[in-house]
Amino acid sequence: MAKVLHIQTSPRSGQSYSIQVAQAFLDSYRQMHTGDAVETLDLATADLPAFDAPAAKAKYAVMGGQAPTGDAERKWAAIIKIIDHLKSADKLVLSSPMWNFGVPYRLKQYVDLITQPGLAFTVEKDGSYRGLITGRPALLVLARGGAYPAGSPMAAYDMQKPYLEGILRFIGFTDIRTIVIEPTLNSGPEVARQKADAAFAEARRAAADF
């Protein structure tokens, strides 16, 4: 039995295109993989620790080959728990809207918590990085009010899709699949519905071999 972890980031619940399309994927996935379990982590309401001074102190201690102590040790233990939770999943689904051309602040907070030396990545002797969260697929479901097609002038404003795909590669993911719903706002409700319907169909197809 495989475990699928769905990390959702929009606070708009059922009004969110990213959540709606991710749910369409997961509904089909459950039908096709009846023995698997699906867990949802809602970052909009999750109790995430701040990446504060003790957390930074812990990170620099680990990068220096030392063990964190005191408040730093306690904060590092909380961070390890979050990373272990991510690692417990065999498959990852991450759904997110675009905010100000990037990602919601709660998702950035989560990324800052999990991207830790010795836990999510390591530095090789030659100075290169190697991700440690490997051997599992990831699906990104991304919604954007505008359209940012590759090669267009608007593509330079897209700091959502390249960032998330880059972070996943950095921490070890190699099988990264992405469904984009755009535009959900700038071209009016009829176009948004058409794009959403196309994304629903793509999501249901994607569930078969995930």
Summary of the structure (lengths in Angstrom):
residues: 210
radius of gyration: 18.0
end to end distance: 13.5
largest distance: 57.0
contacts: 661
relative contact order: 0.17
helix: 45%
strand: 20%
